Amino acid sequence: AQSVAQPEDQVNVAEGNPLTVKCTYSVSGNPYLFWYVQYPNRGLQFLLKYITGDNLVKGSYGFEAEFNKSQTSFHLKKPSALVSDSALYFCAVRDSVSGGYNKLIFGAGTRLAVHP
Amino acid sequence: GAGVSQSPSNKVTEKGKDVELRCDPISGHTALYWYRQSLGQGLEFLIYFQGNSAPDKSGLPSDRFSAERTGGSVSTLTIQRTQQEDSAVYLCASSLGDVPLYEQYFGPGTRLTVT
């Protein structure tokens, strides 16, 4: 069965420090992986995705994510956190096997709190 | 350009009543999705439309839930005989196509509260 796990409900980090939000996945076939961010009372906004190619993917707002096939992980990272990065972050996977194309499987979300 | 819009933004209804939630996708996007986000939970897939193909209804939690997409554009999600467990934020998303290369663009959601 397809699944996505975000093991941390909340991540706290000081402004200016690096941040990591963890994500692991389980799918059959090759995974297509996504990160979305949700600000209060807003819809989800796309950050970045991994389809194929380089394992390090760069996205919006200075975020990047590293795909690790052996560890089935796709952790979100940023070298220097901003207070404005505080939000709810969702990892998602779309299976590449036919029939799984048309939906995203989301993790439960990780709340990132960046303190001044 | 205009993003995905949803209406109403908030809906409070009494248990047992029917509700309709509306989604206007981005112009030109052929794929449309409905998700449900419950408090403290991730997003739960409900239904997917792609062009004139039969929709994927595999995520609908019960036969009280149904959705239509008229003219390949606007979609309406209907919940009949609402229950308190239906309280959630209902999110609509659209994308250029259903190939995994295309990311989904989400609307702001409709917050449904069943009293």
Interface residues (C-beta under 8 A of the other chain):
Chain A: V4 Y32 F34 Y36 N41 R42 G43 L44 Q45 F46 K49 I51 F90 A92 R94 S96 Y101 N102 K103 L104 I105 F106 G107 A108 G109
Chain B: G3 V4 A31 Y33 Y35 G40 Q41 G42 L43 E44 F45 Y48 Q50 D56 G59 L91 A93 D98 V99 P100 L101 E103 Q104 Y105 F106 G107 P108 G109
